Amino acid sequence: MRSLFVSRLLFSALAAALLVLPMLPAGAVPTVVFPEAGAPSGPPLAITGASVISVEDGSVIQNAVVLIEGGRIKAIGPAGAVQLPADARKIALDGKWLAPGLLNMHVHFGLKLPGAAGAALADENDMQLVMRMADNARKSLYAGVTTVRLTGENHGSDFALKGAIDGGTALGPRIHTAGEIIAATGGHGDLEADGAAEFAKVVREQIKRGATWIKVAISGGISDSHGSIAASSLLPEEMRTIIEVAHRNGVKVTAHNGSPIAADEAIALGIDCFEHAYHLTDKQLKAMKAAGTWLVPTAVVTDEGAMEFYKKIGSPPWYLDRVRSTRVDHHKMLQTAIKLGVNIALGTDQFPFEPNAGTTATVHEAELYVAAGMTPLDALRAATMMPARMLGVEKDVGSLAVGHYADIIAIDGNPAQDISTLRTIKFVMKGGQVIRDEVTK
């Protein structure tokens, strides 16, 4: 009962406050701040003059027309091949390149890490938490991220925020969420359990609240002040129970993991995805490839460029030491996973909009994939089509195709040839609603 009460209370407070105080990055003035719930009303929209990139094969439609009705793409093709309704409103994006809205599969809108910034939030209450998360969601959408998977939020804040966004009282990406991080006592998570029966109960509780994934910590983490990142923290019967209960309810399971031993056990039990995978070796990555297990690398968290972020949030020396000690294995793991063809979906473990290496964390994550051996097209797919497949929503998002939601970004060049052109996002649309427009204004 308490969880339901908190969720409703958070939703009410969020809705009321957001109607009064829309906030975006400094200087940002979105065309649409609060879209109505459901499909947009009014005449059809037609985006004209841009080149459209196919994330499936890298092909390009030059001087294209994208016709949008009811928030979805109704037609797409070269100018002259798409018949426009007489009342269609036109958005001219001449010379720009259109790609699907980006997807980020490892997000904590309520992120708090060890250091000065985290300490300043020590007394944050549930209302303040959900308001901070709403602001981070809004900034993420403005940065071109139109779908996220939340991988660990507290006190039902994620369910309240998702309800507000879906209901049209808050602005943010489409949310898939794993609820709270489940862990053994003393592990890398706040929702602790011990023994198969306890783990079964907490998994069922998260699914009851609306979790579309389950996330379990099966090893230590960089932000832990104790324990080894490469150690396996769950008993085999505990891990088996989590995966089986989730799968029986039609919910996939992802694991925070840096441990090869834990990975061996989890792959054999049919886990769906690993986050980070810091210390995994050829053995585990080959098994992941064979089983179709997904990888969300979060490469930015150990990249040298992340040190600027850690300095900004006042990370303590022990935390920085754990980042450095993990970096070499993490990068090697990513290179091997790419070479082996493991299914990779982009995720950052930083705010999607977080400044990183002169761009956002989301864009730099994709750049790191190219640096580790991906082609630019594959990196673009890892940020769009592949996460959609992992979520099972590839018929709705992840590519620009008839019937899909009109989740669209406009950039200055072709990211399938140069992934860094994603740094030039100047136009963002979600479900046919223009969120950001620095092109036609």
Stockholm file with secondary structure:
# STOCKHOLM 1.0

chainA/1-441         MRSLFVSRLLFSALAAALLVLPMLPAGAVPTVVFPEAGAPSGPPLAITGASVISVEDGSVIQNAVVLIEGGRIKAIGPAGAVQLPADARKIALDGKWLAPGLLNMHVHFGLKLPGAAGAALADENDMQLVMRMADNARKSLYAGVTTVRLTGENHGSDFALKGAIDGGTALGPRIHTAGEIIAATGGHGDLEADGAAEFAKVVREQIKRGATWIKVAISGGISDSHGSIAASSLLPEEMRTIIEVAHRNGVKVTAHNGSPIAADEAIALGIDCFEHAYHLTDKQLKAMKAAGTWLVPTAVVTDEGAMEFYKKIGSPPWYLDRVRSTRVDHHKMLQTAIKLGVNIALGTDQFPFEPNAGTTATVHEAELYVAAGMTPLDALRAATMMPARMLGVEKDVGSLAVGHYADIIAIDGNPAQDISTLRTIKFVMKGGQVIRDEVTK
#=GR chainA/1-441 SS CHHHHHHHHHHHHHHHHHTTCCCCSTTCCCSCSSCCSSSCCSSCEEEEEEEEECTTTCCEEEEEEEEEETTEEEEEEETTTSCCCTTCEEEECTTCEEEECEEEEEECTTCCCSSHHHHTTTTCCHHHHHHHHHHHHHHHHHTTEEEEEECCCSTTHHHHHHHHHHHTSSCCCEEEECCSCEEETTSSSSEEECHHHHHHHHHHHHHHHTCSEEEEECBCCTTCSSSCTTSBCSCHHHHHHHHHHHHHTTCEEEEEECCHHHHHHHHHTTCCEEEECTTCCHHHHHHHHHHTCEEECCGGGTSGGGHHHHHHTTCCHHHHHHHHHHHHHHHHHHHHHHHHTCEECCCCSSCTTCEETTEEHHHHHHHHHHHTTCCHHHHHHHTTHHHHHHHTCTTTSSSCCTTSBCCEEEESSCTTTCGGGGGGCCEEEETTEEEEESSCC
#=GC SS_cons         CHHHHHHHHHHHHHHHHHTTCCCCSTTCCCSCSSCCSSSCCSSCEEEEEEEEECTTTCCEEEEEEEEEETTEEEEEEETTTSCCCTTCEEEECTTCEEEECEEEEEECTTCCCSSHHHHTTTTCCHHHHHHHHHHHHHHHHHTTEEEEEECCCSTTHHHHHHHHHHHTSSCCCEEEECCSCEEETTSSSSEEECHHHHHHHHHHHHHHHTCSEEEEECBCCTTCSSSCTTSBCSCHHHHHHHHHHHHHTTCEEEEEECCHHHHHHHHHTTCCEEEECTTCCHHHHHHHHHHTCEEECCGGGTSGGGHHHHHHTTCCHHHHHHHHHHHHHHHHHHHHHHHHTCEECCCCSSCTTCEETTEEHHHHHHHHHHHTTCCHHHHHHHTTHHHHHHHTCTTTSSSCCTTSBCCEEEESSCTTTCGGGGGGCCEEEETTEEEEESSCC
//
